[in-house]
Amino acid sequence: MKTVINPAHQEDMEDFIRNIPDVFEASGEIIYEGRNRLKRFKTNDRNLIVKRFKKPHLINRFAYTYLRKSKACRSYRYAFKLLANGIHTPTPVAFIEEYKHRLLACSYYISDEIRDAHEIRDFWFHPEKLTEEAFVLKAFGRFTADMHKKKIVHKDYSSGNILYKIHDGKVTFYLVDINRMRFDKPVSEEEGYKSLRKLWLNDDVFILIAHSYAETMGYDINHATERILYYKNAFMGQFA
């Protein structure tokens, strides 16, 4: 087993973290059950989110052992890169890799919980928020543009992977599910438009985001809106 702990939490978290594989099944509160499993654990008056990634198939077990970093390792490393670029994400605490027959069998990513946060997808389930919190969407367009200007792309930029909090009228965004990121390569205009396609929001919401994104990037607003809606409709049409 390989365990890497954020040095800032080495002293107070080490015993708990090293014990996670042994207690994960029987302890903690399930907050997401799907391809991967997320659980909330409380320790030392802190809430931690532990994400256990789905066991990879044999080929990927080999690949994650010898050819590329595990999803948990990438999540941990990318969190530090995001924070270094001024982009918020839950504080990385640790990652764990378990091996069987010298191949990766399972991996865990541990981070702090962002309490009392909302998700961008709330605008899909609660359309009235478009009127009440239009400023959030405009801020989100600017946030996305800032990220792209910094040569960063979230490859699974879906509405459930973007959290936000409002304090004194200021919006702060947090990225989660960050094992698929790209850094240090310029983001083309068309790629920027396409990256928004998975947000799964209605047209009115997309238009607000598109206008703010285009203004911040210095793009033609009408063209940007047309292309962003094109990619959004093509993506959502797959599920119709």
URNOR-V495156 format. One record per backbone hydrogen bond with DSSP energy under -1.0 kcal/mol. NH is the residue of the N-H (numbers start at 1). CO is the residue of the C=O. If there is no record, write none. Layout:
nh={NH;NH}
co={CO;CO}
This chain:
nh={2;4;6;9;13;14;17;18;20;23;24;27;29;31;32;34;37;38;39;40;41;43;46;48;49;50;51;52;53;61;62;63;64;66;67;68;74;75;76;77;78;79;80;81;82;83;84;85;86;87;93;94;95;96;97;98;100;103;105;106;108;109;110;111;112;113;118;120;121;122;123;124;125;126;129;130;132;133;136;138;139;140;141;142;143;144;145;146;147;148;149;150;151;152;153;155;158;161;163;164;165;167;170;172;174;175;176;182;192;193;194;195;196;197;199;206;207;208;209;210;211;212;213;214;215;216;217;218;219;224;225;226;227;228;229;230;231;232;233;234;235;236;237;238;239}
co={97;95;93;6;9;10;13;14;17;19;20;23;40;38;38;36;52;32;50;29;48;46;43;41;111;39;109;37;107;57;58;59;60;62;63;63;70;71;72;73;74;75;76;77;78;79;80;81;83;82;110;110;4;108;2;106;103;100;98;98;96;51;94;49;91;47;164;162;159;119;120;121;121;122;126;127;128;129;133;134;135;136;137;138;139;140;141;142;143;144;145;146;148;147;182;180;156;158;174;118;172;170;167;165;163;88;161;153;188;189;190;191;193;194;196;202;203;204;205;206;207;208;209;210;211;212;213;214;214;220;221;222;223;224;225;226;227;228;229;230;231;232;233;235;236}
